[in-house]
Amino acid sequence: MFDKNRASNEQIEALVEDSIRYVWRHGVSAAATREDNGPLAVSASGVRVTDVHGNEYLDALSGGSAAATLGHGRVDIADAVHAQMTQLHWVSLRTFINEPSIELGRRLAGLTDADLQTSFFVSSGSEAVESATQLAKSFHRVRGNPDKNIFLYRKTGYHGTTLVGASASDNAEFRTWFAPLAPGFVEVDACYPYRRPEHMTEEDYGDACADALEATIRSVGPERIAGILAEAIPAALVLVPPPNYLHRLREICDRYDILWIDDEVFIGVGRTGRWFGFQHFGVTPDIVTSSKGITGGYVPLGAAIATSRVMETIYGDQMGGQAKVSGHTYAAHPTACAAGIAVLDAIEKEDLVGNAERVGEWMIEEFARIYADHPNVGDVRGKGLLIGIELVQDTATRSAFPKELGVGRQVMDRAMKNLFMLRATGDVITLFPALVTTMSDAAEMVAATCRAIDEVLGEL
């Protein structure tokens, strides 16, 4: 390891080249890595990340991908991980059960405030989604319906980067580069309230989206559909649905014996001001997936949490009749589960779910106030510390900027140059800071966001 306090420019450049050669960096080209000289992070604390040059970045992305939900550098989490590693770091779940996974599963079940009960622990969100689809197929097969093996997914949704995740996506790059995709995935329209027809109320729009979903189910044949992958609040574009939409989705799934898989890998465990996003709407999915928030990014872990009905059906007679569900080497990893327990302890002790609700509400209201009459800010939306700002060419018509301008990308790049981390999906600017974000941090984040947006829009 090099000494960051004494590293020369030549040493840093050599590390950047070694990164390109030896570490496959997803989503970033080698040219961009060279141009940005990494950047190479060397330390982090709270909601700030420091690079090798001593630059301190204000982090409104929970580390970049929403995982560092408790902020950086938590000694309490590190201590819990260390204690577990020196006691029982790992044993296979096929051979032994272990106490940390039992405790974490029990805690998560209690936090759902619903019948979601049994956690299928894996190592990432993508694995959790893949496992959820396997659970759904097994559920129907055990009940004598092996032909129920098709999954619906919604436009603009994101469900990870495995073959299942790519197949359940309208992402053009996924559909091109990973072709041929897995069979048995059917696309339905997203519920995108800002883009609803002008004459419609949000409630009417929610009903229209649900009606379209039901029409697709009838067209495909409900006897062929195992489940629908549908985030309670799609995080990439921050699409908060009308309350009636998810109620209708739940009713439709019940009517046609379809499992609702609520993918909360991004928003689960506190981000939206509730433990889980579905709790805002008074509905319960059949399976909810979670990952990033469970361990706050300190150790990789994911979970597909199923209702007792799903679990008991798959378990069969519990005497050897269990349906086939694939397992993973690191399933229910004791060290990862110990990290999860420590994270839940911290969230409860510090009221971080409440903090996410309070701070997030203030940020959303502040953005709405600042941009109330801006000609290029079409919508400000969010729940808790999941915030979206949609930039448009004309607010009157809601027309988008030409794609070739890459306005959202420009804002993201400008913010990074200003030592501030935010994200853009198309021209929707998104922030998802850590649950520990203070009002003071939030005020800095609002100012930094506005600076980047205003600078870019002012140069168009």
N, C-alpha and C positions, 0 to 999 in steps of 0.2 A: 504494500500500500504506500502511496506517495504521501508526503506531508503537504496538505493543502495550503499551509501557511508559507511554504517555501517553493511551491510548484512554479516552474518557469513556463513561459508561453510555449516553448518547445515540448515540454512534458505534457501540457494540456492538449496540445495538438496531436501528440502521439496517442494519448488516451482516446481522443475522438476517433482517430483512425482505427484503433483497436476495437472500439465500440462498433464501428461499421463492419469490421472484418469478423468479429467473434460474437456479436449480440444482434440477433435479428430484431430490429425495432419496427413494430407494426404501426402503420399509419403515417410514417414519416420517411421520406426518401433519404438516401445517402447524401444527396446534394444539399438537402435542407439541413441535415445534421452538421455538415461541414460549414455551411453558411452561418448557422447559428452558433457554431463552436460548441455544439451539444444541444442546449446548455447542460453543464455538468453540475448536478446538485450534490452538495457535500454535507448539508445539515438542515434541520428543520425544527421549529418549535411553535406550538400553537397553530396560528393560521399564517405562518410565514416560512418560506423556503429560501435558503441561502445557497448561491452557486459558488463555484471555485474562485471566482473573482471577487467575492465578498458582496455581490449584489443581493439584496433582499427582496423577494417577490411576495406581494400580498396574494394569498391563495383563496380564491372564491370558488375553487373546484374540488376541495377536499382531496388534494394531492394530484388532481388531474382527471380522475375518473370516478369521483364521488365516494371513494373508499375510506379516506381518512376522516371519518365522521366525528371522531373525538379530537381531531387536531393531531399535531405531530409531537413526538417526544414524551409520551405519557409513561412515567416511571412505574405507575401502578400496574399498567398492563404488562410492561416488560417484566416486572417482578413476578406476576402471576404466571407468565409463560416460563420464566426461568425455574420457578418452583416445580411446575409440572414436568418440565423436561428432565429435571434431576431426579424426579420420583418415578415417573412412567411416561417416557416421551412418546411411545407408540407401540401398540400391538394390533394385530389384525382383528377386525370385527368378526370375521368368520371363526376366529379361535377363542377370543375373549370379549366380553362386554367390558365397558369401563365407566367409572363413575362420572367423569366430566361430561361425557356425551349424554348420560342419563339426566344429569342435572340441567344441562343446557336445553335438552329437548323438553323437559318439564317446564322450564322457565318460558320458553318460546310459546308453548301451548297455552300457558296462562296469559301471556301478553296479547294473544289474538282476540281475547274476549269472545270467542266463538267456539265452534266444534272442531276447529283445526287442532289436531292432536299429535300426530306422529311425524317426526322429522326424519327424512332420508338425507343424511349428511354426506356431502361431497366436498370438493376443493375449490369450486368456483361457481359463478352464476350460470355460465354456459352449461356446465355439467348439471346444475340443478334443473334447468329447463329441459335438457335432454332426458333426465331421469323422470321428470314429471310426465313427459309424453309416454315413457315406458310404463309408468304406473297407470296411466289412463288406458293404454291398450290392454294391460294385464287385467284391469278392473272389468272391462267389457268382455274379455275372453273368458274369464272365470264365470261370468254370468250368462255364458252361452251366446255371446254376440261377437264372434271373432271378426266379422266383416265391418265392425265399427272401428275403423283404423285411420280415418281421415281427420286432419286438423284444419280448422279455420284460423286465419290470422288477419290482422288489420293493416291496411296501408300505413306507412310511416312508422310502424312499430319496430322494435328492436328486441331480439331475444337471444343475443349472443352470437358466437362465431363458429360454433360447431356446424356440421352439415345440417342438423335440424334448425339451428338458428338462422343459417343462410337461407334455408328453404322456406322459412317462415318470415321472409322479409321481401320488401319491394326495392331494396337497395340494388341499384343497377350494377355496381361493381361486384357484389356478392353473386348476383344472378348470371353475370358474364364469366367471372374468373373461376367460380366453383361449379360451373355446369359440367355434367348434368346433375341437377339437384335431386334431393330425395323426393320420391313420389308421395302423393297423399297430402298435399298442402294446398289449400284453396284460399284465395285472397278475398277479403270483404273491405268495404270502405271504412275509413277512419271516422271517428266522431271528432270533428274539428270545429268547435263552436264559432271561432272568429271567421271562418270561411263559409258559414251557413248562408243560405239565400236571404236577401234583405228583408223579405216579407215575413220571415219566420221568427218566432220567439225561440229562446233556447229550449224551452220545454217541448215545443212542437218539433224542433230539430232533433232533440233526443229521441222522440217517438219515431221520427222518420228514419233515423239511423237504425233503430231497433227493428223497424219494419223491414228495412233492406236486409238486415242480418237474417231475419226469419225467412225472407224470400229466397236467399241463397241456400239456407238449410233445406228448404223444400225442393229447390232445384237440384241440389246435389243428392238429396235423399237422407233424411235423418237416421235411417237404419245403417248408414255408412260412416257417420261422423262420431269420432271418439271424444273430441274436445275442441275448445276454442282457446287460443293463446291471446289473452287480452289484459293489458296492464290497467289497473284501476285508474291511474293517471299516467299516460304515456310520457316518459321523462324527456325524450330527445327534443320534442317540440313543446313540452309542458302543456299538454292538452287536458285541462281540467274539464271533465264531462258534465253535462246537466245531470242533476241527481237522479232524475227519472230514467236516464239511459241505462245505468247499471242495474237498476231494479228490473227493467224490462229484459235486459240480458240474462239476469238470473232466472226470471220467469220462463224465458224461452229455453234456456238450457234444461230446466226442470221438465218442461213440457215434452222435450224431444230426447230426454235421457242422454244429455251431452254434459261432459265435465268442463267447468270453467277453471282454467289454469290462469291465475292472476300472477303475472310476472312482476314481482316487486324487488328484483335484484338491485335495482337502482334506488328505489325510494323507501324500501322497508326498514324498520327499526328506527323510527323517529324523524326522518327527514321532513315529512309533510306536517309535522305538528301532531301526529298520531303515531302510535307504534307501527301501524300498517295503513297504507293508503285506503284500503277498502273500508276502514272504520269511519271514514268521513261520510259514507253513503248508506250505512245501515244494511249492508248486504254481506254475504259470506261466500267466498269462492270454495270450490271443492279441493283445490290444491293452490297454495301460495308459495312462490319461490322467493328466496332471499339470499343475499350474500354479502355485499359490500359493508352494510351497516352492522352485521352480526359481530364481526371482529374489528371493525374500524380500520381495516387494512393492515393490522399488525401481523396477522397470520392468515394465509388463505383458507377460506371456509365458505361453503354454500349449503343451502338446505332446500328441499322440497317438502313442505309441511302439508300433510293430507288430513282430511276429516276422518273421524272414527269410522264412518261408513265405508270410505275408500280403503282404509287400512284393514278393517275386519273382513271385507270382501276378498282382498288379495291374500290375507293371511290364511283364509280357508279354515280348516278344522284345527289349526295351530299344532297339529301332530304330524307334520310332514307334508301337508297339502298346500303349502304356500306356492302361489303363482310365481313364475319366473320373473325376477327383476334383477338386472345386472348390478353388480357391486363394484367397488373401487378399492384399490390398495389402501388409500388413505381415508376411507370412509370413517366418519366419527373419530377423527384423529384426536387423541386425548389432549395434546398440547394446543391444537387449534380450538378445541371446545373450552379449554381452560381460559384461553384469551376471550372467547365469547362470553363466558360467565363474568369475567372481570369488566368487560365492556358494558354488559347489562347492569352490573352493580354501579358503575360510574354514571350511566345515564339516569338511573333511578335516584341515586344519591344527590346528583347535581341538577335534577329536574331539567334535563336537556331536551326532552320532548316538548315540555312547556316553553323552554327557551327558543326552540326552533319555531314554535308557533308565534311567540311574541316578536322576536327579532325579524322573522320572515314577513309577518304582517306589516311591520313598520317599513321594511324595505320595499315591499310591493306598493304600499300606499305612497311612499316617497317618490318612487319612479313614476307612478301614475300622476302625481302632482306636478312633477318637473316636466313631464312630457305630455301634459293634458292637451295642449294646442299645437304640438309639433307636427309639421306636415308630413314627416317621414316615420313617425312612430305610430303604428296602427293599433297595437295592443300591448298591454302590460298584464300579465297573468301569473298565477302560481298558487301554491299551497305551502305554507311553512317556508323552509329554506330550499325550495325548488321554484325558481323564478325564471320567467321568460319574457323577453321584450322583442316583439316582432316588428322589424323594419320593412317599410313598404315605399314604393315610389310615390304613391298618392293615397292618402288616407280616405279620401272621398270615395274612390273606386276600389280601394284595397288592392290595387294592382301592384304586383311584385316588381322589384328591380330586375333588369336583365341579368340572367345568370352569369354572363361573361364578366360582369362587374365584380362579382364575388364580394359584395358589400359586407356580409357577415364575416367572411374570412379576413377582410381588411381590418375590421374592428378587432377581431381576435389577435391578429398579428400586431396591431398598434398597441393594444393593451399589454401584450408581452414585452414590447419594446419599452413601455412605460413601467415595467416591473409589476405587472398586475395580471393575474391568471383568470380568464373567463373563457367561455366556449361559445361556438356558433354552430348551429345546424341549419344550413342554408342561411337565410337572413334572420333567423330567430336567435337572439343573443341569450345565452343561458348562464345562470349562476346557481351553484349548489355548494355553498360553503359548509364548513364543519358545524356540527350542532353546538359547539362551544363558542361560536362567534358572539362577541359582545356587541352592545349597541355602538360602542366606539369603533370597533372593527367594521361593523355594518355601514356606518357613516363614511368611513374611508372607501369601502367597496362601492357604495353608491356614487361617490364623487369620481372614483377611478373609472367606473363604467361609463358615466356620463362624459368624462373627458375623452375616452376612446371613441365613443359614438359620435360626439360632436366634432372631433377632429376629422374623422373620416367623412362624415356627411358634409362637413364644410368644404371639403376638397373635391367633391364630386362635380 
